Amino acid sequence: MVEVSVDLIPDSTTARERTNPGDERGERYRSIRHLTGTLAAPLSTEDCAIQSMPDASPVKWHLAHTTWFFETFVLARHLPRYRLFDPAYRVLFNSYYHSVGDKHPRSERGMLSHPGIEEIFAYRHHVDEAMLALCAEGREPSEVGSLVELGLHHEQQHQELILTDVKHLLSRNPLKPAYQKQWPLTPIRARKRGWISFGAGLYEIGHSGPDFCFDNETPRHRVWLDAYQIASHPVTHGDFIEFIDDGGYRRPELWLSAGWDAVRSGGWQAPQYWERRNGRWDSFTLHGEVPVDPHTPICHVSFYEAEAFARWANERMPTEAEWEVAARDASLAGNFLESGALHPLALREAPADGVLAQAFGDVWEWTRSDHAPYPGFRAAPGALGEYNGKFMCGQYVLRGGSCATPSSHIRATYRNFFPPETRWQFSGLRLARDAE
């Protein structure tokens, strides 16, 4: 099925020669950009061009948009005599930056039969040559260094989106083709869920220090938390099967009003990608269709489904502050993009007592917190102020990363966010409850 040649992925000898081997930013830039290109390698040209729903984007659009970011915010503004690859791309691959100018409608990205995938990779090569030359100079102002770092984390976000969008795309094909044919997962025995207690008190949350973070993770501030308990493990597929068998999708009393409307209008009877066959549940994965493993963390559920499950279980969802405080001692190691599993895994080794299991990787965990500004938050001036601040309405926060998240992209303070009906992301949940 491979038609996108890996040879087209920008990692040129010329660019490599221009980069000082000691230039950490240049090496990081090349590594992240190259990984994005390799994610397209298993796909056909047609796969890269199709848009399966308005919320998803074609792979070639992701490849171009991440390149557009560097060209628009770094090269065009900070590299003298830089030559735009194609001025029309300024509109075609703008996502939502109204301060930059016009943009092609999001729902019509799949209509862009031109430029083709080869031209998109040529665009990436053109921009990478200029970016690596800029990095090699080692004299860029701190503003440029900050923009490059933001662009790389933006690219890592789109690496995950490529996989989630491709999964949705392939699931709509009657042939149910696999993105990655090998199935590296083996059944693992169940782990018993416990509860970890936290006392009432004043806690600090939010990012601090010199390391990178997005603006919505700041400023660090204090929050009061009443005593609570949080589950040691995320909710599993087996737990959700019990919810389904108990009529969870047929009981309106378990659902928020908007959630019940989503159930009825969408015909939801199970998490996304599930199908009942011969008395068992199968699920579509990036490896094709497989039986649902009851011991792995539930994924592809919306905020509405997570909230309904918590009500059914006579528990609740944690707030994002509760989650962050609970996760502060958890290891950042986990099942991320680099593992190659591209699917949530059952727990291999239990953490120490009082430490969350699988807090990072596997699935993003919905919280009960809406994506609101922290006290004292101010969006940055100009176009980059649109990155997060404009979405602080109608979205809920998820924490922890997923099996499609690059490991170097995640941290305990990371605030992901999506609308409550979103299901195509690798999203699950962990239960919480008030302390008695």
Disulfide bonds with the S-S distance in Angstrom:
none
